[in-house]
Amino acid sequence: MKPKPKPKLSTKRLTALPPVEPLREMVEFKTSPVWLNLGSGSTRYEGWLNVDVRSEVNPDHVADVVDLPFRDESVDLIYASHILEHMKDCRPLEEWHRVLKIGGRLIVAVPDILQAAAFLDAGIWDAKYFQANVYGSQVYGHDQKYFTHHQAFTSKLLIAEMTRYFTAVALGCDGTPRQPCYGEVVVQGTKN
């Protein structure tokens, strides 16, 4: 009987497998309803879970609004005031949709570039305040990492983006913790 041929050994070096990201720990909510104030900064609203990526502003929970550590369909209401314009695109809407319960609502407030231009033209705003609304408050020397605007919105643009993920999308702010400001557009939508 002939001996079996020895398997040929490869001379190629084995490369290390890419590192596996650890599973993020999901936050469990102990109360209901759950209302998130995303990008809260130092503004805290009673009864809301105030979330910000910057620990130095002492939010209730430190998290990136584009990768929230909350379970799917665990949140009743999200208020995202003056965050979306700081993102490079509107993908955070998908993440916010993920964590909202069926029937949950998202309320988004952003600067309205058309109102800002009208206020500048009418002399209501000076050039620097207009620039801060269009480009972000790095105009006033704030950190560019968090305060630069990467997008501009009108009511039509924001409604179009939100309609990709939500139904019953409309102008309005029922249920927000504060009244809208001049120069901003507020749009809400529902997850079905």
JOFEN-V257189 format. One record per backbone hydrogen bond with DSSP energy under -0.5 kcal/mol. CO is the residue of the C=O (numbers start at 1). NH is the residue of the N-H. E is the energy in kcal/mol with one decimal. If there is no record, write none. Layout:
((CO	NH	E) (CO	NH	E))
//
This chain:
((19	21	-0.5) (27	29	-0.5) (27	71	-0.6) (33	35	-0.6) (34	76	-2.1) (34	77	-1.8) (35	49	-3.4) (36	38	-0.7) (36	79	-2.9) (37	40	-0.7) (37	51	-2.5) (38	81	-0.7) (40	43	-1.9) (42	44	-0.7) (45	48	-1.8) (48	50	-0.9) (49	37	-2.4) (49	51	-0.6) (50	60	-1.4) (50	61	-1.9) (51	39	-1.3) (51	40	-2.4) (52	63	-1.2) (53	55	-0.7) (54	57	-1.3) (55	58	-2.1) (61	52	-1.6) (61	63	-0.6) (64	67	-1.8) (68	70	-0.6) (69	27	-3.4) (71	74	-0.9) (75	101	-3.1) (76	105	-1.9) (77	36	-2.9) (78	80	-0.5) (78	107	-2.8) (79	38	-2.1) (79	81	-0.6) (80	82	-0.7) (80	109	-2.1) (83	86	-2.3) (84	87	-1.4) (85	150	-3.2) (85	151	-1.6) (90	93	-1.7) (91	94	-1.3) (91	95	-1.2) (92	96	-2.8) (93	97	-2.1) (94	98	-1.9) (95	99	-1.6) (96	100	-1.2) (98	73	-2.5) (99	74	-1.9) (99	75	-2.5) (101	104	-2.8) (104	191	-2.7) (105	78	-2.4) (106	189	-2.2) (107	80	-3.0) (108	187	-2.6) (109	82	-3.4) (110	185	-2.8) (111	113	-0.7) (111	153	-0.6) (112	116	-2.5) (113	117	-2.1) (114	118	-2.2) (115	119	-2.7) (116	120	-2.0) (117	121	-2.7) (118	122	-2.2) (119	124	-1.9) (119	125	-1.6) (120	123	-1.2) (126	130	-2.2) (127	131	-2.7) (128	132	-2.2) (129	133	-1.8) (130	134	-2.0) (131	135	-3.5) (131	136	-0.6) (132	136	-1.2) (135	149	-3.1) (136	139	-1.5) (137	140	-1.5) (137	142	-1.5) (138	141	-1.9) (143	146	-0.6) (143	147	-1.8) (144	148	-1.1) (147	137	-0.7) (147	138	-0.6) (153	113	-2.9) (154	158	-2.4) (155	159	-2.5) (156	160	-2.3) (157	161	-2.2) (158	162	-2.5) (159	163	-2.1) (160	164	-0.6) (161	164	-1.0) (162	165	-1.6) (162	166	-2.5) (167	190	-3.0) (170	188	-2.7) (173	176	-1.8) (181	184	-1.3) (183	112	-2.7) (185	110	-2.2) (186	172	-2.3) (187	108	-3.0) (188	170	-2.3) (189	106	-2.6) (190	167	-3.1) (190	192	-0.6) (191	103	-3.9))
//
